């Protein structure tokens, strides 16, 4: 873009100093002539550099060599006019000779590169060939007395400018729209990350209720006297449970099912100590080689114990099973607790916060789903579905 900008700037300067009534800019014809020649030289130099940047491999080395030759010739012309009686415009002939050699070399390089370049890049090569061909034509016409100055180069530049103007007028709106869309997507991503963060906090707060912590600590206190070994294992499970809920607040990536189940088992070990034989737990998990959002199974299991099995008199059972279908992995958490009416609003707001948070995380992270079926007096079944297309092994 910088090269295009410099090339356009000096081409505009060439047009300005070559225009009729140019004395409006400066009354000195010598100054105008020097400025005209310098703009012409720099215009071709930056045009050459623009084309050379598109070359590859050996062709690029050749292009870099002729670019250095062109730059060195310009420096030599300016230096000679400053340190000797030779006028600046008297050096233009030798600059034109060198530039013709440069132009012919670049035309050959462009033709070779044209055959092996992408279609989008071919347009730039065509532009380069046309400008260099016009320059050679102007030099030849000036030497044979056909016309003076860069008449062909002016015409080619005006055509290129018109085409570029049309392209720019089409590109700018699309770039503006793309920028607006990018900002919108960035804002949506930030909002999603904030929503996920709030979802994780909601899960932890909805599950880690004071009564559970106090009951667990009270259980450990009594176990210290009657069964120290069980007390130690319960403390270990409780520490794992707390660490899991705290450490995973800021975690947004998927985790392996086995890792999630280690958190679930830590929680169930605590509840098993509290309820003893009144809580029967059965695992049937032939499929474990998949990933899911962190804190997905644990909140459902905790709801099953807290709102299902613990409220039922006598023995209650909790079943955790996994299965694989053609399109998804499924986790089923079923209890034989008291159940509830799914058509009625439940009084426990924390329960609904936890379930809603799990649903949101499943949807946002892996397009998964959570469905819950329940019958009063018979129990509740929750099914988590993880699509295979979203799951990462």
C-alpha positions, -999 to 999 in steps of 0.1 A, spaced: 0 0 0 29 24 7 44 17 -27 11 23 -44 7 56 -24 42 69 -33 37 59 -69 4 77 -71 18 108 -53 47 112 -77 25 104 -107 2 132 -96 32 155 -92 43 147 -127 8 157 -140 8 188 -119 41 202 -131 34 192 -167 0 209 -167 -8 241 -186 -2 273 -166 20 255 -141 35 289 -132 7 291 -108 27 268 -86 61 284 -92 73 311 -116 107 294 -122 107 272 -153 139 256 -142 124 245 -109 93 232 -127 114 213 -151 135 197 -124 104 189 -103 88 173 -134 118 151 -141 122 141 -105 85 131 -102 89 111 -134 119 92 -121 104 85 -87 71 75 -102 88 48 -123 110 38 -94 81 31 -70 62 14 -98 92 -9 -104 94 -16 -66 57 -25 -66 61 -50 -93 92 -65 -79 75 -73 -46 52 -96 -64 80 -117 -79 91 -150 -64 124 -170 -61 150 -163 -88 127 -138 -107 126 -117 -75 164 -116 -74 166 -104 -109 139 -78 -102 158 -66 -71 189 -62 -92 172 -40 -118 154 -20 -90 188 -12 -75 201 -2 -109 172 21 -114 176 37 -79 214 41 -84 208 58 -118 185 83 -102 210 90 -74 237 94 -100 217 118 -122 209 140 -92 245 139 -79 260 148 -113 237 178 -117 247 190 -82 285 186 -84 291 195 -121 280 220 -147 258 193 -163 221 204 -159 197 179 -143 175 176 -175 207 168 -195 210 136 -175 175 124 -185 186 108 -217 210 84 -199 184 78 -172 159 69 -200 183 45 -216 189 27 -183 152 28 -175 144 12 -209 167 -17 -200 150 -20 -166 116 -19 -182 124 -46 -208 139 -68 -181 108 -64 -159 85 -71 -188 102 -104 -195 101 -112 -157 64 -103 -156 56 -125 -186 74 -155 -170 56 -148 -136 23 -143 -153 21 -179 -164 26 -193 -128 8 -167 -107 -27 -167 -92 -55 -150 -113 -59 -122 -88 -22 -113 -92 -22 -114 -130 -40 -81 -131 -11 -64 -113 13 -79 -138 -8 -66 -167 -8 -31 -151 30 -33 -148 35 -45 -184 13 -17 -197 31 10 -177 66 -2 -188 55 -6 -224 41 29 -224 73 43 -210 94 25 -237 70 38 -263 74 74 -250 112 72 -251 111 58 -287 86 85 -298 106 113 -283 139 101 -300 121 98 -334 104 131 -330 68 117 -330 59 135 -297 75 150 -267 70 139 -231 52 110 -216 20 111 -237 15 73 -237 24 70 -200 -1 97 -191 -29 79 -210 -20 46 -194 -19 61 -159 -53 78 -164 -68 45 -174 -52 27 -144 -64 56 -121 -100 52 -134 -100 14 -129 -84 18 -94 -110 44 -85 -138 21 -94 -122 -8 -75 -116 14 -44 -152 26 -45 -163 -10 -44 -138 -22 -19 -142 6 7 -179 -2 15 -172 -39 17 -142 -32 41 -164 -10 62 -191 -37 64 -164 -63 72 -151 -40 99 -185 -36 114 -192 -73 113 -158 -80 129 -166 -55 158 -200 -71 162 -185 -106 164 -159 -94 189 -186 -79 210 -207 -110 208 -177 -131 218 -170 -109 248 -206 -111 258 -205 -149 254 -174 -152 276 -190 -130 302 -221 -152 300 -200 -183 304 -182 -168 334 -215 -159 351 -228 -193 342 -199 -210 360 -203 -188 391 -241 -196 391 -234 -233 390 -210 -231 419 -232 -209 440 -263 -230 432 -246 -262 443 -223 -252 471 -251 -243 495 -241 -236 532 -263 -265 544 -242 -290 523 -209 -276 536 -221 -276 572 -236 -311 570 -204 -324 555 -182 -307 582 -206 -320 609 -203 -356 595 -165 -354 595 -166 -341 630 -185 -371 643 -165 -395 621 -133 -383 638 -144 -400 670 -160 -432 657 -142 -439 624 -110 -418 619 -101 -436 587 -135 -428 570 -131 -392 583 -97 -389 565 -111 -402 532 -141 -379 535 -119 -349 541 -100 -359 510 -132 -361 489 -144 -328 504 -112 -311 495 -114 -325 459 -150 -313 457 -142 -277 468 -110 -275 447 -129 -286 416 -157 -260 420 -132 -232 427 -105 -241 402 -130 -245 373 -147 -211 376 -126 -197 348 -123 -228 327 -140 -227 293 -124 -256 275 -139 -291 272 -126 -318 295 -125 -356 293 -155 -374 307 -133 -394 331 -120 -361 346 -156 -349 351 -165 -382 368 -136 -379 392 -153 -347 405 -187 -365 406 -173 -394 425 -157 -371 451 -191 -356 457 -209 -390 459 -183 -403 483 -193 -375 507 -230 -382 503 -225 -419 506 -210 -414 540 -239 -393 551 -267 -415 538 -249 -449 540 -271 -478 527 -300 -455 520 -283 -443 489 -274 -470 463 -251 -458 435 -247 -477 402 -223 -468 374 -227 -483 339 -203 -464 317 -190 -484 287 -183 -452 268 -159 -427 282 -137 -415 253 -153 -381 247 -152 -346 261 -178 -323 276 -180 -289 293 -166 -289 328 -192 -290 356 -219 -306 334 -226 -339 351 -218 -329 387 -246 -303 391 -272 -328 377 -260 -355 401 -261 -331 430 -297 -321 421 -306 -358 419 -294 -364 455 -305 -332 471 -340 -330 455 -346 -366 447 -331 -394 468 -325 -375 500 -362 -366 503 -374 -401 499 -379 -424 529 -360 -457 527 -335 -468 501 -331 -448 469 -310 -455 439 -289 -434 416 -278 -447 382 -252 -430 360 -249 -446 325 -233 -437 292 -240 -448 256 -230 -439 221 -252 -433 191 -244 -426 155 -245 -388 161 -238 -383 198 -226 -394 232 -252 -396 259 -250 -395 297 -281 -405 317 -285 -396 354 -315 -414 368 -328 -415 404 -356 -433 421 -363 -403 443 -395 -384 449 -397 -368 415 -414 -336 406 -440 -321 383 -420 -307 353 -450 -285 342 -450 -266 374 -425 -239 385 -403 -253 413 -399 -233 445 -361 -239 447 -346 -211 426 -310 -225 430 -320 -258 414 -333 -240 383 -302 -217 382 -280 -248 381 -300 -266 354 -302 -235 332 -265 -229 336 -257 -264 325 -280 -260 295 -264 -227 285 -229 -242 287 -238 -272 267 -253 -251 240 -225 -225 239 -195 -249 241 -206 -279 221 -242 -275 209 -252 -301 234 -286 -305 251 -300 -314 285 -335 -330 288 -352 -338 320 -382 -362 326 -397 -368 360 -427 -385 376 -439 -377 411 -431 -407 434 -411 -425 407 -380 -404 402 -362 -382 376 -342 -389 345 -318 -364 331 -301 -370 297 -271 -351 285 -263 -353 247 -229 -343 233 -229 -342 194 -200 -360 179 -194 -333 153 -185 -309 182 -166 -333 204 -128 -333 203 -111 -365 210 
